[in-house]
């Protein structure tokens, strides 16, 4: 890790560019990768100090222009995933609006069905006269099944 004195030498330009590049790159030692001597955070501090002094930073990364043989403008469009709720929100709203238009009719059908059940429309007048409400309900359930 770079100490304060070492950081000053990096900022002032006392360290050669080759050595600085070597410090910023990870190293393969005995088949294992080691961290760079100069972390990205400290490299950013050095870069900022260089730019404030009016020096040009020699380690700018070039923008990629070729992605696996494709030019950037020829890359296929990638659909952003996002959350399922967000993707389906518009379709869901349309479905809700359509169902809300039909809602008054559905409510009226339900109420009429319930009123018919309460009036015992499917029963004969004799059953209505001589049966108790509990017996009527049992007979209605038997007829529905």
MARKOLRO-368726 format. One line per field, with one value per atom (N, C-alpha, C, O): residue in three letters; atom name; x negated, y, z. Coordinates in steps of 0.02 Angstrom, whole numbers. Last residue first. Example, Ala and Ser with C-alpha at 12.3 -4.5 7.8 and 13.67 -1.06 7.14 Angstrom:
residu: SER,SER,SER,SER,ALA,ALA,ALA,ALA $
atome: N,CA,C,O,N,CA,C,O $
x: -642,-684,-645,-670,-660,-615,-660,-712 $
y: -112,-53,2,57,-284,-225,-165,-166 $
z: 354,357,394,402,390,390,390,423 $
REM end
This chain:
residu: UNK,UNK,UNK,UNK,UNK,UNK,UNK,UNK,UNK,UNK,UNK,UNK,UNK,UNK,UNK,UNK,UNK,UNK,UNK,UNK,UNK,UNK,UNK,UNK,UNK,UNK,UNK,UNK,UNK,UNK,UNK,UNK,UNK,UNK,UNK,UNK,UNK,UNK,UNK,UNK,UNK,UNK,UNK,UNK,UNK,UNK,UNK,UNK,UNK,UNK,UNK,UNK,UNK,UNK,UNK,UNK,UNK,UNK,UNK,UNK,UNK,UNK,UNK,UNK,UNK,UNK,UNK,UNK,UNK,UNK,UNK,UNK,UNK,UNK,UNK,UNK,UNK,UNK,UNK,UNK,UNK,UNK,UNK,UNK,UNK,UNK,UNK,UNK,UNK,UNK,UNK,UNK,UNK,UNK,UNK,UNK,UNK,UNK,UNK,UNK,UNK,UNK,UNK,UNK,UNK,UNK,UNK,UNK,UNK,UNK,UNK,UNK,UNK,UNK,UNK,UNK,UNK,UNK,UNK,UNK,UNK,UNK,UNK,UNK,UNK,UNK,UNK,UNK,UNK,UNK,UNK,UNK,UNK,UNK,UNK,UNK,UNK,UNK,UNK,UNK,UNK,UNK,UNK,UNK,UNK,UNK,UNK,UNK,UNK,UNK,UNK,UNK,UNK,UNK,UNK,UNK,UNK,UNK,UNK,UNK,UNK,UNK,UNK,UNK,UNK,UNK,UNK,UNK,UNK,UNK,UNK,UNK,UNK,UNK,UNK,UNK,UNK,UNK,UNK,UNK,UNK,UNK,UNK,UNK,UNK,UNK,UNK,UNK,UNK,UNK,UNK,UNK,UNK,UNK,UNK,UNK,UNK,UNK,UNK,UNK,UNK,UNK,UNK,UNK,UNK,UNK,UNK,UNK,UNK,UNK,UNK,UNK,UNK,UNK,UNK,UNK,UNK,UNK,UNK,UNK,UNK,UNK,UNK,UNK,UNK,UNK,UNK,UNK,UNK,UNK,UNK,UNK,UNK,UNK,UNK,UNK,UNK,UNK,UNK,UNK,UNK,UNK,UNK,UNK,UNK,UNK,UNK,UNK,UNK,UNK,UNK,UNK,UNK,UNK,UNK,UNK,UNK,UNK,UNK,UNK,UNK,UNK,UNK,UNK,UNK,UNK,UNK,UNK,UNK,UNK,UNK,UNK,UNK,UNK,UNK,UNK,UNK,UNK,UNK,UNK,UNK,UNK,UNK,UNK,UNK,UNK,UNK,UNK,UNK,UNK,UNK,UNK,UNK,UNK,UNK,UNK,UNK,UNK,UNK,UNK,UNK,UNK,UNK,UNK,UNK,UNK,UNK,UNK,UNK,UNK,UNK,UNK,UNK,UNK,UNK,UNK,UNK,UNK,UNK,UNK,UNK,UNK,UNK,UNK,UNK,UNK,UNK,UNK,UNK,UNK,UNK,UNK,UNK,UNK,UNK,UNK,UNK,UNK,UNK,UNK,UNK,UNK,UNK,UNK,UNK,UNK,UNK,UNK,UNK,UNK,UNK,UNK,UNK,UNK,UNK,UNK,UNK,UNK,UNK,UNK,UNK,UNK,UNK,UNK,UNK,UNK,UNK,UNK,UNK,UNK,UNK,UNK,UNK,UNK,UNK,UNK,UNK,UNK,UNK,UNK,UNK,UNK,UNK,UNK,UNK,UNK,UNK,UNK,UNK,UNK,UNK,UNK,UNK,UNK,UNK,UNK,UNK,UNK,UNK,UNK,UNK,UNK,UNK,UNK,UNK,UNK,UNK,UNK,UNK,UNK,UNK,UNK,UNK,UNK,UNK,UNK,UNK,UNK,UNK,UNK,UNK,UNK,UNK,UNK,UNK,UNK,UNK,UNK,UNK,UNK,UNK,UNK,UNK,UNK,UNK,UNK,UNK,UNK,UNK,UNK,UNK,UNK,UNK,UNK,UNK,UNK,UNK,UNK,UNK,UNK,UNK,UNK,UNK,UNK,UNK,UNK,UNK,UNK,UNK,UNK,UNK,UNK,UNK,UNK,UNK,UNK,UNK,UNK,UNK,UNK,UNK,UNK,UNK,UNK,UNK,UNK,UNK,UNK,UNK,UNK,UNK,UNK,UNK,UNK,UNK,UNK,UNK,UNK,UNK,UNK,UNK,UNK,UNK,UNK,UNK,UNK,UNK,UNK,UNK,UNK,UNK,UNK,UNK,UNK,UNK,UNK,UNK,UNK,UNK,UNK,UNK,UNK,UNK,UNK,UNK,UNK,UNK,UNK,UNK,UNK,UNK,UNK,UNK,UNK,UNK,UNK,UNK,UNK,UNK,UNK,UNK,UNK,UNK,UNK,UNK,UNK,UNK,UNK,UNK,UNK,UNK,UNK,UNK,UNK,UNK,UNK,UNK,UNK,UNK,UNK,UNK,UNK,UNK,UNK,UNK,UNK,UNK,UNK,UNK,UNK,UNK,UNK,UNK,UNK,UNK,UNK,UNK,UNK,UNK,UNK,UNK,UNK,UNK,UNK,UNK,UNK,UNK,UNK,UNK,UNK $
atome: N,CA,C,O,N,CA,C,O,N,CA,C,O,N,CA,C,O,N,CA,C,O,N,CA,C,O,N,CA,C,O,N,CA,C,O,N,CA,C,O,N,CA,C,O,N,CA,C,O,N,CA,C,O,N,CA,C,O,N,CA,C,O,N,CA,C,O,N,CA,C,O,N,CA,C,O,N,CA,C,O,N,CA,C,O,N,CA,C,O,N,CA,C,O,N,CA,C,O,N,CA,C,O,N,CA,C,O,N,CA,C,O,N,CA,C,O,N,CA,C,O,N,CA,C,O,N,CA,C,O,N,CA,C,O,N,CA,C,O,N,CA,C,O,N,CA,C,O,N,CA,C,O,N,CA,C,O,N,CA,C,O,N,CA,C,O,N,CA,C,O,N,CA,C,O,N,CA,C,O,N,CA,C,O,N,CA,C,O,N,CA,C,O,N,CA,C,O,N,CA,C,O,N,CA,C,O,N,CA,C,O,N,CA,C,O,N,CA,C,O,N,CA,C,O,N,CA,C,O,N,CA,C,O,N,CA,C,O,N,CA,C,O,N,CA,C,O,N,CA,C,O,N,CA,C,O,N,CA,C,O,N,CA,C,O,N,CA,C,O,N,CA,C,O,N,CA,C,O,N,CA,C,O,N,CA,C,O,N,CA,C,O,N,CA,C,O,N,CA,C,O,N,CA,C,O,N,CA,C,O,N,CA,C,O,N,CA,C,O,N,CA,C,O,N,CA,C,O,N,CA,C,O,N,CA,C,O,N,CA,C,O,N,CA,C,O,N,CA,C,O,N,CA,C,O,N,CA,C,O,N,CA,C,O,N,CA,C,O,N,CA,C,O,N,CA,C,O,N,CA,C,O,N,CA,C,O,N,CA,C,O,N,CA,C,O,N,CA,C,O,N,CA,C,O,N,CA,C,O,N,CA,C,O,N,CA,C,O,N,CA,C,O,N,CA,C,O,N,CA,C,O,N,CA,C,O,N,CA,C,O,N,CA,C,O,N,CA,C,O,N,CA,C,O,N,CA,C,O,N,CA,C,O,N,CA,C,O,N,CA,C,O,N,CA,C,O,N,CA,C,O,N,CA,C,O,N,CA,C,O,N,CA,C,O,N,CA,C,O,N,CA,C,O,N,CA,C,O,N,CA,C,O,N,CA,C,O,N,CA,C,O,N,CA,C,O,N,CA,C,O,N,CA,C,O,N,CA,C,O,N,CA,C,O,N,CA,C,O,N,CA,C,O,N,CA,C,O,N,CA,C,O,N,CA,C,O,N,CA,C,O,N,CA,C,O,N,CA,C,O,N,CA,C,O,N,CA,C,O,N,CA,C,O,N,CA,C,O,N,CA,C,O,N,CA,C,O,N,CA,C,O,N,CA,C,O,N,CA,C,O,N,CA,C,O,N,CA,C,O,N,CA,C,O,N,CA,C,O,N,CA,C,O,N,CA,C,O,N,CA,C,O $
x: 3843,3791,3806,3766,3961,3902,3849,3814,4048,4062,4002,3993,3988,3993,4006,3979,4009,3940,3940,3896,4150,4117,4046,4025,4169,4195,4162,4147,4109,4083,4105,4066,4194,4122,4092,4054,4315,4310,4237,4220,4283,4298,4294,4271,4265,4210,4221,4175,4396,4340,4280,4246,4515,4481,4423,4402,4654,4586,4558,4574,4778,4777,4708,4703,4755,4805,4793,4798,4658,4647,4695,4677,4719,4659,4648,4631,4822,4839,4780,4787,4755,4790,4809,4811,4589,4662,4696,4669,4437,4479,4553,4574,4353,4355,4403,4408,4362,4393,4399,4446,4343,4354,4390,4442,4304,4375,4394,4453,4167,4204,4280,4316,4136,4125,4166,4196,4164,4202,4195,4243,4066,4137,4181,4228,3951,3962,4035,4064,3970,3964,3978,4014,3968,4028,4028,4079,3835,3891,3956,3994,3765,3756,3816,3844,3806,3820,3816,3858,3754,3826,3846,3895,3617,3648,3723,3753,3600,3587,3620,3647,3630,3671,3662,3711,3526,3596,3643,3689,3404,3421,3495,3525,3359,3409,3437,3487,3264,3319,3376,3435,3172,3212,3271,3323,3109,3152,3196,3253,3037,3087,3136,3197,2952,3001,3056,3115,2876,2919,2972,3030,2809,2854,2902,2962,2732,2781,2833,2893,2651,2697,2751,2809,2579,2622,2673,2732,2505,2554,2604,2663,2426,2472,2525,2585,2352,2396,2448,2506,2256,2326,2376,2436,2136,2145,2219,2241,2152,2146,2159,2190,2156,2212,2211,2263,2030,2088,2149,2188,1901,1944,2006,2031,1766,1808,1848,1832,1703,1746,1793,1853,1694,1679,1729,1789,1644,1701,1682,1657,1525,1536,1594,1592,1500,1529,1545,1575,1341,1414,1440,1406,1222,1241,1317,1353,1185,1216,1236,1265,1122,1187,1223,1284,1003,1051,1120,1171,965,959,1015,1067,909,965,945,911,806,813,870,878,824,829,839,876,840,864,874,926,747,761,780,739,715,753,774,814,693,697,740,793,585,653,653,618,437,470,541,554,393,413,451,491,250,322,338,302,123,152,227,263,68,48,84,77,141,138,124,164,50,96,86,30,47,15,68,124,103,102,67,57,125,60,55,7,245,245,181,181,201,243,247,251,128,95,135,108,232,179,141,123,307,338,284,289,213,238,267,253,204,145,166,140,335,308,248,242,339,385,361,367,249,233,277,255,321,261,239,215,423,439,379,385,356,391,408,408,194,265,297,269,43,78,152,170,10,-19,19,26,148,100,72,106,151,180,127,67,105,97,127,129,150,152,146,178,44,96,92,38,-67,-1,56,114,-173,-167,-96,-68,-87,-147,-132,-85,-32,-26,-90,-142,33,-24,-8,26,123,117,63,48,56,79,74,26,-2,71,99,160,-138,-106,-29,3,-162,-173,-137,-111,-139,-96,-101,-51,-246,-178,-128,-81,-355,-346,-274,-245,-333,-334,-321,-283,-346,-281,-277,-225,-440,-434,-366,-332,-415,-414,-403,-363,-401,-468,-472,-526,-281,-311,-380,-416,-204,-254,-288,-320,-128,-95,-146,-132,-223,-183,-152,-150,-268,-316,-280,-302,-153,-180,-228,-229,-143,-90,-114,-99,-254,-254,-201,-212,-210,-270,-273,-293,-98,-89,-149,-140,-113,-112,-107,-111,-22,-62,-55,0,-42,0,-44,-98 $
y: -1432,-1483,-1531,-1577,-1359,-1329,-1382,-1378,-1441,-1428,-1399,-1413,-1435,-1500,-1491,-1528,-1301,-1326,-1392,-1404,-1301,-1261,-1286,-1292,-1385,-1407,-1368,-1396,-1306,-1373,-1397,-1426,-1194,-1187,-1255,-1260,-1252,-1222,-1216,-1232,-1288,-1341,-1315,-1351,-1159,-1206,-1262,-1282,-1104,-1075,-1123,-1126,-1242,-1191,-1162,-1193,-1262,-1279,-1223,-1164,-1219,-1268,-1286,-1322,-1119,-1110,-1155,-1133,-1167,-1103,-1094,-1064,-1283,-1288,-1224,-1226,-1221,-1264,-1272,-1269,-1154,-1115,-1157,-1130,-1228,-1225,-1183,-1178,-1141,-1184,-1176,-1124,-1050,-1117,-1165,-1223,-934,-935,-1005,-1019,-886,-957,-965,-998,-763,-770,-842,-859,-786,-767,-776,-793,-813,-866,-851,-896,-690,-748,-806,-842,-614,-600,-660,-677,-671,-676,-664,-698,-634,-704,-715,-762,-495,-527,-602,-630,-476,-456,-491,-514,-523,-555,-540,-584,-432,-503,-540,-582,-313,-320,-394,-417,-341,-329,-339,-370,-350,-408,-401,-449,-217,-272,-335,-368,-146,-134,-191,-209,-206,-216,-202,-243,-176,-230,-238,-272,-81,-62,-113,-95,-153,-103,-80,-62,-229,-263,-214,-231,-127,-167,-201,-201,-84,-37,-75,-57,-200,-174,-127,-130,-210,-264,-239,-254,-93,-102,-154,-145,-124,-67,-72,-56,-233,-242,-186,-198,-173,-225,-235,-244,-88,-60,-110,-93,-179,-129,-103,-98,-271,-290,-237,-249,-212,-232,-244,-228,-196,-137,-154,-114,-330,-286,-225,-204,-376,-403,-358,-348,-257,-298,-318,-280,-268,-233,-282,-341,-291,-337,-299,-300,-216,-210,-253,-251,-297,-273,-272,-322,-241,-285,-256,-197,-244,-209,-258,-311,-299,-307,-271,-268,-183,-230,-238,-189,-86,-146,-197,-250,13,29,-32,-30,-55,-36,-22,-43,-198,-126,-107,-139,-356,-313,-240,-224,-431,-428,-384,-376,-409,-476,-476,-518,-252,-299,-367,-380,-113,-178,-226,-240,-3,8,-58,-60,63,3,19,49,197,172,112,110,172,189,160,108,246,186,207,253,341,340,277,256,362,296,295,252,489,445,377,339,642,576,525,518,792,746,677,655,924,869,824,820,1016,1031,978,988,988,1019,1037,1070,921,987,1025,1086,801,844,914,963,751,763,812,859,735,782,800,858,636,701,754,810,531,558,627,673,509,530,562,614,467,526,554,614,352,407,471,525,274,294,351,395,255,296,318,373,175,236,282,342,66,111,177,229,48,33,83,135,-8,55,41,23,-140,-102,-37,-14,-251,-200,-164,-159,-418,-352,-303,-314,-565,-520,-452,-432,-729,-658,-618,-634,-869,-834,-759,-730,-928,-952,-920,-941,-851,-922,-948,-985,-708,-732,-804,-816,-586,-659,-685,-686,-428,-471,-544,-562,-283,-343,-388,-387,-117,-179,-237,-240,-8,-7,-72,-82,-30,-27,-32,-56,-19,-84,-86,-138,115,68,-1,-36,162,177,130,107,118,92,104,62,193,119,89,41,323,301,225,196,340,335,308,275,459,388,384,421,593,566,492,467,661,635,607,598,702,749,725,764,588,649,696,727,499,482,545,553,564,552,534,551,560,625,617,657,424,456,524,544,408,375,407,415,475,498,470,505,394,465,492,529,235,278,350,365,114,175,215,228,-58,0,62,62 $
z: -342,-350,-404,-417,-338,-370,-385,-435,-265,-335,-372,-432,-139,-172,-247,-288,-110,-117,-154,-196,-100,-151,-163,-221,11,-53,-110,-163,110,96,28,-10,106,89,72,24,150,83,61,4,280,232,161,116,334,334,284,249,321,284,280,229,303,344,302,253,189,213,256,246,138,193,220,270,39,90,150,207,-45,-12,47,98,-93,-51,-12,47,-167,-111,-64,-3,-270,-219,-158,-102,-297,-311,-256,-200,-331,-290,-311,-337,-390,-419,-383,-401,-312,-378,-407,-444,-179,-193,-260,-264,-147,-162,-174,-179,-134,-75,-85,-39,-268,-218,-155,-125,-323,-346,-295,-282,-260,-247,-267,-231,-316,-244,-227,-184,-450,-433,-358,-340,-437,-461,-444,-425,-395,-351,-372,-330,-507,-442,-397,-364,-605,-614,-547,-531,-549,-558,-566,-538,-558,-492,-496,-452,-696,-654,-585,-558,-733,-759,-715,-699,-670,-651,-674,-638,-735,-665,-648,-613,-859,-855,-784,-774,-831,-875,-870,-876,-758,-722,-765,-738,-857,-808,-770,-752,-923,-959,-910,-921,-818,-848,-885,-880,-796,-743,-771,-751,-918,-898,-844,-846,-912,-966,-947,-957,-802,-798,-852,-839,-853,-795,-790,-776,-954,-971,-914,-926,-872,-922,-941,-945,-789,-760,-811,-794,-821,-834,-812,-815,-783,-853,-868,-923,-645,-687,-760,-796,-604,-589,-635,-661,-639,-674,-664,-710,-657,-615,-653,-695,-777,-729,-687,-683,-911,-874,-826,-836,-1067,-996,-957,-970,-1211,-1173,-1099,-1072,-1320,-1263,-1223,-1203,-1492,-1436,-1380,-1392,-1554,-1548,-1486,-1435,-1622,-1569,-1566,-1575,-1710,-1738,-1686,-1702,-1639,-1668,-1697,-1707,-1604,-1552,-1582,-1554,-1704,-1692,-1643,-1641,-1651,-1669,-1659,-1610,-1601,-1673,-1697,-1758,-1463,-1491,-1566,-1592,-1485,-1435,-1468,-1498,-1509,-1539,-1483,-1439,-1442,-1504,-1535,-1582,-1283,-1325,-1386,-1381,-1248,-1254,-1300,-1351,-1152,-1215,-1215,-1186,-999,-1035,-1098,-1097,-963,-981,-1019,-1064,-912,-907,-922,-897,-908,-964,-964,-1012,-888,-857,-912,-958,-902,-933,-902,-891,-780,-817,-848,-823,-698,-770,-811,-871,-569,-585,-659,-680,-581,-550,-563,-568,-635,-676,-647,-685,-526,-589,-631,-660,-433,-419,-483,-493,-498,-484,-471,-496,-496,-560,-551,-590,-359,-397,-463,-482,-334,-300,-338,-348,-412,-429,-396,-426,-344,-413,-435,-472,-227,-224,-294,-303,-282,-246,-244,-257,-334,-380,-346,-379,-254,-262,-310,-325,-293,-290,-304,-361,-305,-250,-239,-182,-341,-361,-300,-249,-271,-281,-307,-295,-362,-305,-323,-381,-411,-425,-360,-310,-426,-389,-404,-409,-483,-502,-466,-474,-431,-414,-428,-388,-465,-430,-408,-370,-565,-558,-528,-562,-510,-531,-520,-471,-568,-526,-554,-614,-587,-618,-568,-530,-528,-536,-564,-565,-535,-469,-474,-428,-671,-638,-570,-551,-687,-723,-690,-683,-611,-590,-624,-592,-687,-618,-594,-561,-802,-806,-738,-730,-756,-780,-784,-771,-601,-674,-694,-655,-474,-493,-568,-596,-463,-450,-470,-483,-472,-534,-525,-574,-368,-393,-457,-491,-344,-366,-399,-450,-298,-358,-388,-449,-186,-241,-305,-359,-109,-130,-189,-235,-88,-126,-151,-207,-7,-73,-118,-178,105,70,0,-47,140,124,84,35,53,113,90,31,-33,-38,26,50,0,0,0,30 $
REM end
